Amino acid sequence: MTETTTFRGVRWRREPGGAVSFFDDSTGAWVRWAPGVDAPPLPPRWGLLGVATKVSRPGWRSRWRLIPIVLVLAGLAVAVAQVLLPSASQASQEAKAAEALLGKCLARSGSALGHPSYSAKAVACASPKAAVKVVQVVPTTPGSPTCPAGTTAMELPYVGVAHPHVLCVAPLHRGG
């Protein structure tokens, strides 16, 4: 004798041999239930068929739960470090590029917000394009010296470096 019931809006039937099926409204057919099958919850007391009704899952402290969490946290830490900390190679390249400009002259490349801007490439000081000379390079760390009187502090942007060195530039005085 086949036993039928409705549990949580799902029709269930149990055959005399113990096979359990549920009616899938989307396909219009009976689907045989088995452990681990994607199915609605079994009706109460139908799990006493000698078959486990719940799929066993690993505990929260098992490696199967902790490994993905640790991997995600490690990836997040690496991403935050890459965003917040400049690459050592970028910072050292910027420091070398700033030091290389010491004693060199820069050409004016325009003005921004009423202040002149200068190119990042050195030009010959005898060139008519030369406008200022780099007289000192100052790091932007707290307690660093400031630019001497008669010079102007300027920073050249460098990709990946949040605090580039300050170049102290003095205008070139041409006789004539």
C-alpha positions in Angstrom: 0.0 0.0 0.0 1.5 3.3 -1.1 1.5 6.0 1.6 1.1 9.7 0.5 1.2 13.0 2.3 1.7 16.7 1.7 4.5 18.4 3.7 5.2 22.2 3.3 3.2 22.2 0.0 5.1 19.3 -1.5 3.4 16.0 -2.3 5.3 12.9 -1.1 4.7 9.2 -1.6 6.3 6.1 0.0 6.2 2.8 -1.8 5.8 -0.5 0.1 9.4 -1.3 -0.6 10.5 1.9 1.2 11.2 4.1 -1.9 10.4 7.7 -1.3 9.4 10.2 -4.1 8.3 13.8 -4.2 6.2 15.5 -7.0 8.2 18.2 -8.8 5.7 20.8 -10.0 8.1 22.4 -12.4 8.6 19.1 -14.4 5.2 17.6 -13.6 6.9 14.3 -12.6 7.6 12.2 -9.5 11.3 12.4 -8.5 12.9 9.6 -6.4 14.5 10.9 -3.2 18.0 9.7 -2.2 20.5 11.0 0.4 22.2 14.1 -1.0 19.7 14.8 -3.7 18.6 18.4 -4.1 15.1 18.0 -2.6 12.7 19.6 -0.2 12.8 18.5 3.4 11.3 15.0 4.1 8.0 14.8 6.0 8.4 14.2 9.7 9.0 10.5 10.6 9.7 9.5 7.0 13.4 9.6 7.8 13.1 6.4 9.8 13.5 4.3 6.7 17.0 3.3 7.6 18.4 6.0 5.4 20.0 9.2 6.7 17.7 12.1 5.9 20.3 14.7 6.7 23.5 15.1 4.7 26.4 15.1 7.1 28.4 18.3 6.8 31.8 19.1 8.2 32.0 21.1 11.4 32.9 24.7 11.5 36.4 24.0 12.7 37.2 21.3 10.1 39.8 22.1 7.5 37.1 22.1 4.8 35.6 25.2 6.3 38.7 26.9 7.6 40.9 26.6 4.4 38.6 28.8 2.2 38.3 31.3 5.0 42.1 31.5 5.5 42.6 31.8 1.7 40.1 34.7 1.4 41.7 36.5 4.4 45.2 36.1 3.0 44.1 37.4 -0.4 42.4 40.3 1.3 45.5 41.1 3.3 47.7 41.0 0.2 45.3 43.3 -1.7 45.2 45.8 1.2 49.0 45.8 1.5 49.4 46.4 -2.3 47.0 49.4 -2.1 48.3 51.0 1.0 52.1 50.4 0.7 54.0 51.6 -2.3 56.1 49.1 -3.9 59.7 49.2 -2.8 60.9 49.3 -6.3 58.6 52.2 -7.2 59.7 54.2 -4.2 63.3 53.6 -4.9 62.9 54.4 -8.6 61.3 57.7 -7.6 64.1 58.5 -5.1 66.8 57.8 -7.8 64.9 59.9 -10.4 64.6 62.8 -7.9 68.3 62.6 -6.9 69.2 62.5 -10.6 67.6 65.9 -11.1 69.8 67.6 -8.4 71.9 70.3 -10.1 69.9 70.0 -13.3 67.6 72.5 -14.9 63.9 72.1 -15.8 61.8 73.7 -18.5 58.5 75.4 -17.9 55.6 73.2 -19.2 52.7 75.5 -18.5 50.8 76.6 -15.4 48.2 75.0 -13.2 45.9 77.1 -11.0 48.1 80.2 -11.5 51.3 78.4 -10.5 53.9 77.4 -13.1 54.5 73.7 -13.8 57.8 72.2 -14.9 58.6 69.1 -17.0 60.1 66.1 -15.3 62.9 65.9 -17.8 66.1 67.9 -17.3 67.2 70.3 -20.0 70.6 71.9 -20.4 71.0 75.0 -18.1 72.3 77.0 -21.1 69.1 76.2 -23.1 66.7 79.1 -23.5 63.9 76.7 -22.4 65.5 76.2 -18.9 63.5 78.1 -16.3 64.6 76.7 -12.9 67.5 74.8 -11.4 67.0 72.0 -8.8 69.2 73.0 -5.9 68.1 70.5 -3.2 66.1 67.2 -3.0 64.1 66.8 0.3 62.3 63.6 1.4 58.7 64.0 2.5 59.2 62.3 5.8 58.4 64.1 9.1 61.3 66.1 10.4 62.9 66.4 7.0 64.6 69.7 6.2 62.6 72.3 4.3 63.7 74.1 1.1 66.1 77.0 1.7 65.0 80.7 1.3 64.8 81.9 -2.2 63.7 78.5 -3.6 60.3 77.0 -4.3 59.2 73.5 -3.2 57.7 71.3 -5.9 56.8 67.7 -6.3 56.8 65.7 -9.5 54.1 63.1 -9.5 55.3 59.5 -9.7 52.9 56.6 -10.4 52.6 54.3 -7.4 54.3 56.7 -4.9 52.1 58.5 -2.4 54.7 60.9 -1.1 57.3 61.7 -3.7 60.5 63.8 -2.8 60.3 67.5 -2.8 62.5 69.4 -5.3 63.7 72.8 -4.2 64.0 74.9 -7.4 65.5 78.3 -7.8 64.8 80.5 -10.8 67.6 81.0 -13.4 68.8 84.6 -13.6 69.9 85.3 -17.1 72.1 88.3 -17.7 71.2 90.4 -20.6 
